[in-house]
Structure formats: C-alpha cells, structure tokens
Amino acid sequence: MEQMDLKESYPQGIVPTTEWGRLPNGAEIVRYDAPMFFSFTEHSLLSQYPNMRAECHWHIDFEFTYVIRGHMWYFVNGKTIRIDEGQAIFVNSRQLHYGFTKDGTDCEFSCVLLNPARMCASAEVYERFIASLAKDDAFPYAVFRSDGGHGGAVIEQIMRLHNVKFGRLDHTKRDDLPPMAGTMALSDDMESLTVLSCFYQMIRELTMAARDRGNNGMTVPSVRHSHVIALGMMCDFVRRQYTRQITLEQIAESGAVGRTACAAIFRELLNQTPIEFVNDVRVRSAANLLTATQLPIATIASRTGFSSTSYFTRTFRHIMHITPLRYRNNAACGSPMDSASQSVVTEYR
C-alpha cells in the first residue's frame, strides 16, 4: 500500500478531540456520548490529530485504547509504551498520558473513556473496587493482549462498547475513514445499560489483573517520577492560562523548577519546547472554536492567546498543515478530506 502523505491526509478535518474545556485543577472535561453513565467512545486514526499525536493531558476517567490496525506509542507518566495491532492499553485515572507515532505510520484505534465516579455503584462497591483501583499508584497503566486471560476479557468489553456506538467492526474494509466521534451518539439509549455492564466486567478484570501484577498477559510499570509531577503541574498551568501571555519563567515557576530544568523536562518527556507546547494547546483550542462557533478568526486568535491574527494563522498552519479559514470551511461542509487527498491510502506496517 502507498505511504500516506501526512500533510495531505486527515488534518483537513475536525480534530477528534474529547476536549470541552478544563476544570480549575487542569483536568480535561470530556464530552460524554452516554451521559446517563458518562462514557465516551472514539474510532479514529492517528493522522486525524495534529502531527499525529494527542495533547498531553489527564482526566479522572479510566481510558482503554485498542489498536485495530497498525501500531502506536503511549506516553504514560514518563514511560513510552508501544501498542501493537490486537493489543490494548488501560490508563488509570489521573495519569498524565497521550498517544502518538514515532515512525510516521498511521494507526487505527478505538478509545473508550469511562468515568469511575458516575457508574451508579453503591458506596460499598465503589470504595472497595472502583476507588481503590483509581487510587492505586502502583497501577498507572497496563498493556493487554487478546490471547486469553484478563487481556482477552478487557478487549472483548472494549469492542462491545465500540459496537454499540459505531456498529460491528468490519476488518475487511481497509480504506474507509473512521466516522467522526463528535457527531455520533450511542445507537440506542438502551445501550447505556451495555455501557454499565461493560464497565463492571472491566473493573472485575482490572482488579484481578492488579492483584496478579505482571502475570497473565499484561505489563505493569513502576510509579511516576518527580519530572512527571513537575510536567503535570506545568501543563495544568498552561491550560489554565493559555488565553493570556505566558512566559517561560511563569511556566517553570508553576512546576517549582528553574528555566533550564523546565525546558529539559519538556524536551525529555514531550519532545517539545515549553513554547511549542503552549502553541499546541492554543491551536487545538482554536480548532474547537473554528468548528463550534462562527466567531471571526481575529477574535479566535485573541481568545486563544495569540498576539496577532497573522501569527495565529502562521502557527495554525504550521501545526495543522491548513489555514484556519480552510479548516473551518471543510468542517462546515462535512468534508474532512479535500478532493486531492481522498484517494490516498494509509500504510500500516
């Protein structure tokens, strides 16, 4: 299959982000598609994201990502983990993480977020099983294989949740783009009961897996180190303040480190400079405003912290490989890819 030209692929479409703002503590606010039980399911390609990487973030939700085709890497608390086709990763509540590519190849995946605090559990069940899992600092993530054991059971539930939103996955369709997550809800409101059933089955398997600690087809890491804690504090500061002018000194101070250490931590863990991270956050926020509002581009530039419209346009195009106006127009007409790139096929290897 031919190599996809990433600059001409999915960035012309709507970024499939779950972001709907930030809580005061920096946590991501998720747009749930099953509000009765607070779940979100996404079927995406890495090439749908700017520079084929999600924004470094955290949230209270349990996150499960299953790789349908290709492979990807996950950053979790300073660790980098490769997830291959047929594998899944569980990321625990409140862990700093994001998915990305190292080699430029695309990845098709299904991602599920489940809010552990909103699944209708009794106080006794919540404290014994759900809260104890969410607070387990020695269990920030786990990688599962599909060949039986806990991994097979967890992946089965991920695919059940995928199916109730998008329909049964057809592995024979190689060239179709995944549907846009933000425009879809569960296929039937009765499927909220399926969400609840899957959640408790996952909790059971994760609780058993946590007890096994590294056995039966899973990988469990060590706890986070001090640089990750500092990075989380600095990322939270940027997300709270990105609409204003931010200096390197302010970012460093928010993480209780010096300027040199600040730059080194961002480079070590995110492979970005602090300013690149600030611009990344601003552009992703601007992308949401471009598709969700009719605000003038100059107003969006100002509201997302850019000093001028021209600087905003240059930065947006550098990150998204498209101008803000064209991005908005493509989203408005429901055409995530332009005609010149619709025939391009993604290579998975």
C-alpha angles and dihedrals in degrees: 000000000000122000112257116240098231095202090058099041132080103329087091087071135067113297104243094227124153090210117127096160136295135280117236089262092056098257118146116251108223126213099228119208094199101046093173089069102012106243134145127196124190131187108195151143122239087234088067088072126076108269089354094283136102121231115270104254148136137218139175092252126102108243127210122183123185120192109225098178133002123001140274142185129242126207111210120172094328096318122112115211128185115221115198131200110293093021129107136202128212116206115195126227118289097011121141107241151141139172124238147148127257099187103038096249119130129246132202113210146162117226126192127192119195123186106224094200096055105052099103096250122160115251092254095050092044095052096042100045114008104037092040090055093046091050096047102118090186091060107055093144144350133202116218134198123208097231099104133285122069092332095058092047094049093047090049090057092047089055092047088056090046092052097051090057105033104018127248113328113251108208091188093069104086103165106042118108116234114256118261109268096208093061098051136076131184113302091242132008088234086067088076084081089057089054090054093047092049092048094057093044089052092049089052093051094043092050090052091045092051089055091051092052102199102351132107103036103318140104123220122189135208123267124279122278131227096266090059091052090051091046091052091052092049094047090050090051092052092049091051095046107029092110088066132057109279128196129205089242091058093049092049092047091053089059094044091241137110126260094260093049090046092056092044093052093051091047093045098047106025103022087230135105116243090252092050088053091050091051091046091055092046095049094048090050090048090051089057092050092048091057100034100044142032094228115145114262091243090056092049090050090053094044093052096051104261116144094219141009092242092054090047092052093049093047094045092050092047092054101033099031090229136076119259092244094051090046090055094045093050091049092048094054092045093241108131091179128040122235093258092062104035093094094051114112124211118237117225117191 
